[in-house]
C-alpha cells in the first residue's frame, strides 16, 4: 500500500459536495423530498410507457395484447404518480405495511405453534410480534414513515458527502498494488 497524490481530487470534492447538499435537503425537507422522488418516478414510468407505445406503433404491433396493455397501464400510473405524488407514496407504504403485517402474523403463528416442540419458540414469537407492530406503524402513519426513511437516507448522504469531501481535500489516496 502506498499513498499517492490524487489526480482528480476536485471531482471527488464536487461529488461529496453534491451528496452533502442532497443530505441536507433530505434531512430538512423530507416531506418535499418524498414528493420530489415520487414525481421523478412518475415521469420515468410515464416516459417508459410512452416509449413502449411508440415502439409498438412503429412496429405496427399495437392492438389487444400484453405490450399494448402495459404501455397504457404505465402511462396511466405515471400520470397518477405525477398528479398525486404524496398519495401514491402513502399507497406504496400502505401496501408494504399490509405485507409486513401479514408476514408478522405468519411468524407469530409459527412461533406460537413451536411452543410444544422447541424451547426457542419465544424468538420467532417475539420477532412476529415486533413485525406486526411495525406493520401497524406503517399503516397508522404511512407518510410519516416515508418521511422518516428519507430523513435517515439524508443523514447517511450527509455523512458520506462530508467523508468524500474530507478525503478529497486530503489530496492523497491509498493505492493497493
Buried (B, 14 or more C-beta within 10 A) or exposed (E): EEEEEBEEBEEBBBBBBBBBEBBBBBBEBBBBBBBBBBBEBBBEBBEBBBEBBEEBEEEEEBEEEEBBEBBEEBBEBBBBBBEBBBBBBBBBBBEBBEEBBEBBBBBBEBBBEBEEEEEEBEEBBEBBBEBBEBBBBBBEBBBBBBBEBBBEBBBEBBEBBBEBBEBBEEBEBEEEE
